[in-house]
Amino acid sequence: MLRSVHLRSRPACSRRLSTVALSGRTTSTPAAQYEPVPAFRDGLPYIGVLHRTPVDQLVSFIEQEFAETGVRCLDLEVFGSHAVHTRHPEDVGSVLRNSTTWSKAPLTFKRLDRWLGEGLITELDASRHAAARDVLAPAFRAQSVKDLVPLFADVAQTLAALLLRQAGSTI
């Protein structure tokens, strides 16, 4: 059974009616411990017109599956495009800290820059990155932010709910 789906907001195929087949694998163990993420047993392919499904429904499906299963990672292949979907901070951190899996390639960061804006993560110049990191590091030590984690989670859930209600309209 398919546990979760991670797709980009744009369809992977034409806008004409077509069939999309995908399968997923899930795990509740940290992503850093697996390469690749182990297969979910008894996985069944999802066949349908997934590319025509509204993005808010896909996001709701993902969140529901994460809540029900408690999985941390999902390894997907859709028409040959491979993606690992994770939302656990340890997993995201392990990917971003590993330069062999996450390089600061200009094309990658051009895409991120549109989403994150100009800043520490998207800075390609090593000396400017180091200077910015030195300034920001004390504010992000575990002791400084550990009490804020529940607040961050509540705000993120509120923002996600507001964005889902606005799906299909101009924000």
N, C-alpha and C positions, 0 to 999 in steps of 0.2 A: 504494500500500500504506500502511496506517495505521501510523505510527511510534510513537505514544504516546497515552495516554489520561489525562486528568485529570478526575476526578469527585469530587464531595463524597461523604462516607461514607453519606449518605442518598440513596435513589433519587429520581430526578427525576420519577417517575411513580408510579402506584398500585402496590400490592403484587401485584395480579393479573398474571398472565402477559401480557406485551405486548412489542411489538417496539420496540427502540431503534435509531435510525439516527444515526450521527454520522460526521463526516469530520474529519481533522486535517491541519494543515500544520506543517512543521518547518523549522528553520534552525539552522545552527551559528554564525551571526554574532550579535553582541550585539543584544539586543532594542531598545536605545536607538537603534540606527541605522535601524530600520524602523518604519513605521506604515502599514499593518498588517504583521504578519509575513508574508513572502512564501509563496505556496502551494507545498506539496510536490508535485512533478510526479508524475503517474500515481497520485494519491491515489484510493483506493477507499473507498466507504462501508463501515462496519462495521454489520452487521445482526444482531440477536440479542436475547437477554434480558439485556442488560448490567446492568440495574438489579438483577438477582438474583445477580450475580457477587459473591462475598465480597470485602470490601475488601482483604484481604491479597493476593488474587490480582491485583487491579487495581494495587496498589502494586508488587508484584513485576514485573508487566508493564511498568509505567512505568520502573522502575529498569533492567530488562533492555534496554529500547529505548534509554534514555539511554546505557547502557554500550556497546551495540553501534553506535550511530549517532554518538555524540558531539554530538548536537544540544544547543542551549542554550535553545531556546524552542519552544513548541507553541501554536498558535492553534486553539481548538476552539469549535464551536457545537453545543450539544446542545439540541434542542427550543427553539431561539431564545435560550437562555442562552449568552452569550459568555464565554469565559475564556481567558486566556493563562497557560500553565503554564511556569514557568522555575525553575531552581534555582541558576543561576550567581550568585555574590555581586554581580558588577557589574550584572547585570540587575535583581536585587532592589533593590539600592541606587538605581539610576536611577529605578525606579518610586517608591520611598519618598521620595526627595528631590524629586520633581516634584509640586508642589502642585496642578497642574491635573489630573493623573491620579490622585493619591492625596490626597484632602482629609481633614482631621481632622473628618469629620462625626460627630456624636454617635452615630448608629446604627451606623456602621462601627466605631467604637472601642468601642462596647458589646459587639460581637461579639468584637473582638480582646482586650478586657479579660478575658473569660472564659478565653481561651487564654494570653495573656501575663501576666495579672495587672496590678496597678497599678504603673505605672512610667513611665519617660521616654517611651517610644513612645506610650503611651496617655494621657498627660497632656494635657488639653485647655486648661488655664489657661496662657497664654503666659508669664507671669512665672515660674511654678513650673517649667515646661518649660525655660526658659532657665537658671534657677539649677541645676537637676539636670544639664543638659547641660554647664555650665561645670565642675561637680565631676567628672563622669565623663570628659570629653573627653581629658585626658592619658593615661588608661589605655587608650584605644582608638586612639591614633595608630599609624600603620603600623609604625613602628619598634618599638613596644612589643609588637605582637601577631604580627608576620610569622613569627617562629619557632614560634608556636603553631598555625599553620594545619594542618600535618600531624596534630597531636594532635587538633584539633577534628574533622577529617575522620574519623579512626579512631574517636573516641568516638561520632560521629554514626552511622557504619556499625554499630557495636556496638549502639547503642540501637535503630536501625531493625530489626536482626535480632531483638533481644529482643522488641520490640513485635509483629513479624510472627508470632513463635512464640506470643504470647499472644492472637492474634486470636480473637475469639469468646468469650473468658473475661473475668472481672472482674480488672482490674489492681489 
